[in-house]
Amino acid sequence: MTGDGTNDAPALAQADVGVAMNSGTSAAKEAGNMVDLDSDPTKLIDIVRIGKQLLITRGALTTFSIANDVAKYFAIIPAIFLGVFPGLAVLNIMGLHSPASAVLSAIIFNAVIIVILIPLALRGVRYRATSAARTLGRNLLIYGIGGILAPFVGIWLIDQAVRLIPGF
């Protein structure tokens, strides 16, 4: 809902997104969720588009993070408990060198992946006008599978480098 007058204030207060015009009355400005400083009613379209982009970006980052964490635990837990439960050696599919190198590799991977994801979070995932099911499927495919594969590849590569350090 967009409005600028006193008669728009009740509707602005009840709306999910209430945009009051800067040139409007103070009652409208107080009732709305946000004030458009340009007093352009077509800004509501941009607000909805940006809101959808934020929602899609949040979902993509959440999907990547959950898949990433599951993959990291699957990669690290067998290596950590290998000394206590030798039967878990069969689960060490990545062939991580030692428990210490596995933990160090995972910590380094976490530090690197956070730096890589910051630009994605700031730029956002581009919004495309498709159905919700199609968007969900696309994001699960890209960010879910990417979130599973990235830690396996990243931790393994880092472990190969850590393996060269004496004492690991």
Residue frames as qw, qx, qy, qz and C-alpha x, y, z in Angstrom:
[[0.000, 0.891, 0.455, 0.000, 0.00, 0.00, 0.00],
 [0.386, 0.102, -0.013, 0.917, 1.24, 3.47, -0.82],
 [0.131, -0.851, -0.497, -0.108, -0.29, 6.62, 0.51],
 [0.364, 0.259, -0.147, 0.883, 0.31, 10.23, 1.39],
 [0.302, -0.504, -0.081, -0.805, -2.76, 11.53, 3.17],
 [0.351, -0.239, 0.634, -0.647, -4.50, 11.25, 6.50],
 [0.847, 0.104, 0.082, -0.515, -7.19, 9.07, 4.95],
 [0.754, 0.375, -0.539, -0.013, -4.46, 6.59, 3.83],
 [0.115, -0.562, 0.691, -0.440, -3.05, 6.17, 7.36],
 [0.780, -0.162, 0.467, -0.383, -5.35, 3.30, 8.49],
 [0.923, 0.376, -0.044, -0.066, -4.63, 1.32, 5.32],
 [0.399, 0.680, -0.545, 0.285, -0.89, 1.99, 5.63],
 [0.388, -0.495, 0.641, -0.440, -0.96, 0.76, 9.22],
 [0.860, 0.004, 0.416, -0.294, -2.71, -2.50, 8.27],
 [0.751, 0.587, -0.279, -0.116, -0.70, -3.23, 5.13],
 [0.932, -0.151, 0.056, 0.325, 2.11, -5.80, 5.06],
 [0.517, -0.007, 0.136, 0.845, 4.23, -3.19, 3.29],
 [0.044, 0.920, 0.380, -0.091, 3.10, 0.38, 3.85],
 [0.518, 0.075, 0.135, 0.841, 5.02, 3.06, 1.95],
 [0.010, -0.892, -0.334, 0.305, 4.24, 6.65, 2.87],
 [0.514, 0.651, 0.115, 0.546, 5.27, 9.49, 0.60],
 [0.466, -0.166, -0.266, 0.828, 7.70, 12.05, 2.01],
 [0.073, -0.217, -0.162, -0.960, 5.48, 14.84, 0.73],
 [0.474, -0.494, -0.659, -0.311, 2.50, 13.36, 2.61],
 [0.475, -0.737, 0.046, -0.479, 1.02, 14.08, 6.01],
 [0.051, -0.505, 0.771, -0.384, 2.76, 13.17, 9.23],
 [0.774, -0.074, 0.438, -0.450, -0.07, 10.72, 10.04],
 [0.897, 0.404, -0.135, -0.120, 0.68, 8.78, 6.85],
 [0.385, 0.631, -0.618, 0.268, 4.43, 8.81, 7.56],
 [0.354, -0.400, 0.699, -0.476, 3.90, 7.46, 11.08],
 [0.856, 0.076, 0.315, -0.403, 1.49, 4.75, 9.91],
 [0.802, 0.510, -0.299, -0.091, 3.66, 3.39, 7.10],
 [0.924, -0.242, 0.073, 0.287, 6.50, 0.91, 7.43],
 [0.565, -0.136, 0.228, 0.781, 8.80, 3.11, 5.39],
 [0.190, 0.861, 0.143, -0.450, 8.88, 6.59, 3.90],
 [0.687, 0.397, 0.347, 0.499, 9.74, 7.13, 0.24],
 [0.285, -0.587, -0.009, 0.757, 11.91, 10.22, 0.17],
 [0.118, -0.027, 0.557, 0.822, 11.32, 10.68, -3.58],
 [0.479, 0.358, 0.403, -0.693, 7.52, 10.51, -3.17],
 [0.403, 0.295, -0.660, -0.561, 7.29, 8.11, -6.11],
 [0.797, -0.083, 0.352, -0.484, 4.43, 5.57, -5.73],
 [0.864, 0.368, -0.319, -0.130, 5.99, 3.23, -8.29],
 [0.051, 0.589, -0.749, 0.299, 8.79, 2.49, -5.79],
 [0.772, -0.185, 0.445, -0.415, 6.51, -0.18, -4.31],
 [0.919, 0.365, -0.128, -0.079, 7.34, -2.40, -7.30],
 [0.432, 0.606, -0.574, 0.343, 11.08, -2.02, -6.59],
 [0.401, -0.470, 0.593, -0.517, 10.52, -2.70, -2.90],
 [0.923, 0.012, 0.242, -0.299, 8.70, -5.96, -3.66],
 [0.805, 0.503, -0.300, 0.100, 11.40, -7.00, -6.17],
 [0.164, 0.611, -0.632, 0.448, 14.20, -6.30, -3.68],
 [0.643, -0.330, 0.487, -0.490, 12.28, -8.14, -0.96],
 [0.971, 0.184, 0.033, -0.150, 11.98, -11.21, -3.18],
 [0.608, 0.587, -0.458, 0.276, 15.68, -11.03, -4.00],
 [0.188, -0.563, 0.625, -0.506, 16.55, -10.85, -0.29],
 [0.841, -0.139, 0.346, -0.392, 14.31, -13.83, 0.43],
 [0.919, 0.365, -0.146, 0.015, 15.86, -15.90, -2.36],
 [0.352, 0.647, -0.551, 0.392, 19.39, -14.93, -1.28],
 [0.460, -0.470, 0.571, -0.491, 18.67, -15.87, 2.33],
 [0.943, 0.037, 0.209, -0.256, 17.28, -19.23, 1.22],
 [0.781, 0.523, -0.308, 0.147, 20.25, -19.90, -1.04],
 [0.120, 0.626, -0.615, 0.463, 22.78, -19.06, 1.67],
 [0.670, -0.323, 0.483, -0.461, 20.88, -21.14, 4.24],
 [0.967, 0.220, 0.009, -0.129, 20.74, -24.11, 1.86],
 [0.595, 0.592, -0.455, 0.297, 24.46, -23.82, 1.14],
 [0.165, -0.595, 0.596, -0.514, 25.33, -23.48, 4.84],
 [0.828, -0.196, 0.372, -0.371, 23.28, -26.49, 5.94],
 [0.937, 0.335, -0.091, 0.027, 24.61, -28.70, 3.14],
 [0.361, 0.692, -0.493, 0.384, 28.11, -27.41, 3.85],
 [0.416, -0.529, 0.574, -0.466, 27.89, -28.27, 7.56],
 [0.946, -0.013, 0.230, -0.227, 26.53, -31.77, 6.89],
 [0.820, 0.493, -0.232, 0.176, 29.34, -32.46, 4.44],
 [0.108, 0.696, -0.556, 0.441, 32.00, -31.11, 6.84],
 [0.647, -0.397, 0.515, -0.399, 30.77, -33.31, 9.66],
 [0.973, 0.185, 0.103, -0.096, 30.65, -36.33, 7.39],
 [0.645, 0.617, -0.345, 0.291, 34.22, -35.61, 6.33],
 [0.028, 0.652, -0.545, 0.526, 35.67, -34.83, 9.76],
 [0.750, -0.411, 0.291, -0.428, 33.92, -37.10, 12.29],
 [0.991, 0.073, -0.086, 0.068, 35.37, -40.36, 10.92],
 [0.559, 0.534, -0.373, 0.513, 38.88, -38.86, 10.94],
 [0.260, -0.638, 0.393, -0.609, 38.49, -37.57, 14.50],
 [0.800, -0.322, 0.347, -0.368, 37.21, -40.84, 15.99],
 [0.787, 0.412, -0.456, -0.046, 39.54, -43.05, 13.97],
 [0.197, 0.453, -0.754, 0.432, 41.91, -43.53, 16.93],
 [0.473, -0.155, 0.605, -0.621, 39.10, -44.53, 19.31],
 [0.795, 0.274, 0.456, -0.291, 36.99, -46.56, 16.89],
 [0.218, -0.378, 0.710, 0.552, 39.25, -48.13, 14.24],
 [0.405, 0.410, 0.810, 0.108, 36.15, -49.48, 12.48],
 [0.250, 0.863, 0.231, -0.372, 35.37, -45.95, 11.31],
 [0.293, -0.441, 0.547, 0.648, 38.35, -46.10, 8.95],
 [0.332, 0.355, 0.789, 0.375, 35.99, -47.33, 6.24],
 [0.104, 0.883, 0.449, -0.086, 34.05, -44.03, 6.54],
 [0.247, -0.711, 0.220, 0.621, 37.16, -41.92, 5.96],
 [0.708, 0.547, 0.417, 0.161, 36.31, -41.73, 2.26],
 [0.238, 0.963, -0.123, 0.038, 38.36, -38.57, 1.82],
 [0.866, 0.099, -0.205, 0.445, 41.50, -40.24, 3.12],
 [0.128, -0.929, 0.169, -0.302, 42.34, -37.37, 5.45],
 [0.495, 0.483, -0.625, 0.361, 45.85, -37.75, 6.80],
 [0.337, -0.109, -0.753, 0.554, 45.24, -37.48, 10.55],
 [0.200, -0.768, -0.600, 0.104, 42.65, -36.17, 13.01],
 [0.286, -0.631, -0.056, 0.719, 44.75, -33.04, 13.59],
 [0.131, -0.107, 0.512, 0.842, 45.07, -32.31, 9.88],
 [0.056, -0.536, -0.778, -0.323, 41.33, -32.95, 9.40],
 [0.223, -0.804, -0.441, 0.332, 40.38, -30.42, 12.07],
 [0.257, -0.520, 0.180, 0.795, 42.93, -27.86, 10.87],
 [0.125, 0.132, 0.685, 0.706, 41.78, -28.29, 7.26],
 [0.100, -0.688, -0.706, -0.137, 38.14, -27.80, 8.28],
 [0.250, -0.767, -0.237, 0.541, 38.97, -24.65, 10.26],
 [0.207, -0.322, 0.402, 0.832, 40.94, -23.19, 7.36],
 [0.053, 0.362, 0.773, 0.518, 38.11, -24.12, 4.97],
 [0.139, -0.782, -0.582, 0.173, 35.57, -22.36, 7.22],
 [0.226, -0.663, 0.015, 0.713, 37.67, -19.19, 7.24],
 [0.147, -0.129, 0.599, 0.776, 38.06, -19.24, 3.46],
 [0.011, 0.485, 0.809, 0.332, 34.42, -20.05, 2.66],
 [0.111, -0.786, -0.442, 0.417, 33.15, -17.18, 4.81],
 [0.134, -0.540, 0.256, 0.790, 35.30, -14.75, 2.83],
 [0.071, 0.074, 0.777, 0.621, 34.01, -16.24, -0.43],
 [0.050, -0.599, -0.795, -0.081, 30.33, -16.07, 0.63],
 [0.109, -0.596, -0.280, 0.744, 30.39, -12.42, 1.76],
 [0.085, 0.232, -0.399, -0.883, 30.29, -11.02, -1.81],
 [0.196, -0.302, -0.854, -0.376, 27.42, -13.39, -2.66],
 [0.196, -0.616, -0.673, 0.360, 25.50, -12.21, 0.39],
 [0.065, -0.536, -0.057, 0.840, 26.13, -8.55, -0.46],
 [0.141, 0.152, -0.581, -0.787, 25.33, -8.88, -4.17],
 [0.654, 0.173, 0.442, -0.590, 22.47, -11.28, -3.67],
 [0.377, 0.140, 0.870, 0.286, 21.05, -14.03, -5.83],
 [0.188, 0.072, -0.352, -0.914, 19.38, -12.58, -8.91],
 [0.504, 0.310, 0.613, -0.524, 15.60, -12.75, -8.86],
 [0.126, 0.020, -0.750, -0.649, 13.90, -14.42, -11.80],
 [0.611, 0.051, 0.182, -0.769, 10.15, -14.39, -12.24],
 [0.469, 0.058, -0.851, -0.228, 9.51, -18.14, -12.07],
 [0.747, -0.478, -0.321, -0.333, 7.33, -20.35, -9.92],
 [0.466, -0.704, 0.453, -0.287, 8.29, -20.96, -6.31],
 [0.945, -0.103, 0.309, 0.014, 8.79, -24.68, -6.95],
 [0.764, 0.554, -0.033, 0.329, 11.12, -24.02, -9.87],
 [0.044, 0.836, -0.356, 0.416, 13.13, -21.47, -7.87],
 [0.711, -0.525, 0.420, -0.206, 13.38, -23.87, -4.93],
 [0.961, 0.138, 0.201, 0.132, 14.52, -26.71, -7.19],
 [0.557, 0.716, -0.160, 0.390, 17.11, -24.52, -8.89],
 [0.189, -0.795, 0.419, -0.397, 18.49, -23.23, -5.57],
 [0.856, -0.344, 0.371, -0.106, 18.60, -26.73, -4.08],
 [0.902, 0.353, 0.072, 0.238, 20.45, -27.97, -7.14],
 [0.420, 0.732, -0.231, 0.484, 22.99, -25.14, -7.25],
 [0.173, -0.693, 0.445, -0.540, 23.49, -24.26, -3.59],
 [0.876, -0.326, 0.248, -0.254, 22.61, -27.63, -2.05],
 [0.950, 0.196, 0.011, 0.242, 24.89, -29.72, -4.23],
 [0.376, 0.713, -0.276, 0.523, 27.49, -26.94, -4.22],
 [0.438, -0.689, 0.358, -0.452, 27.30, -26.90, -0.43],
 [0.953, -0.207, 0.219, -0.034, 27.93, -30.63, -0.32],
 [0.853, 0.380, -0.013, 0.356, 30.75, -30.73, -2.87],
 [0.158, 0.865, -0.240, 0.412, 32.63, -27.59, -1.80],
 [0.538, -0.697, 0.432, -0.196, 33.70, -28.89, 1.64],
 [0.952, -0.028, 0.274, 0.133, 34.76, -32.27, 0.31],
 [0.684, 0.582, 0.003, 0.440, 36.96, -30.72, -2.36],
 [0.008, -0.873, 0.223, -0.435, 38.14, -27.80, -0.21],
 [0.688, -0.613, 0.361, -0.144, 38.98, -29.81, 2.91],
 [0.947, 0.075, 0.205, 0.238, 40.73, -32.49, 0.87],
 [0.546, 0.687, -0.074, 0.473, 42.88, -29.92, -0.97],
 [0.229, -0.833, 0.314, -0.393, 43.75, -28.14, 2.27],
 [0.872, -0.389, 0.295, -0.032, 44.55, -31.49, 3.91],
 [0.864, 0.353, 0.039, 0.356, 46.96, -32.24, 1.06],
 [0.252, 0.767, -0.231, 0.542, 48.78, -28.98, 1.84],
 [0.552, -0.692, 0.307, -0.350, 48.65, -29.47, 5.63],
 [0.993, -0.066, 0.054, 0.084, 50.06, -32.97, 5.18],
 [0.662, 0.533, -0.194, 0.490, 53.32, -31.36, 4.01],
 [0.219, -0.788, 0.315, -0.481, 53.75, -29.56, 7.35],
 [0.443, 0.182, -0.816, 0.323, 56.03, -31.53, 9.70],
 [0.123, -0.010, 0.709, -0.694, 54.11, -32.88, 12.70],
 [0.663, 0.224, 0.183, -0.691, 50.80, -33.35, 10.92]]
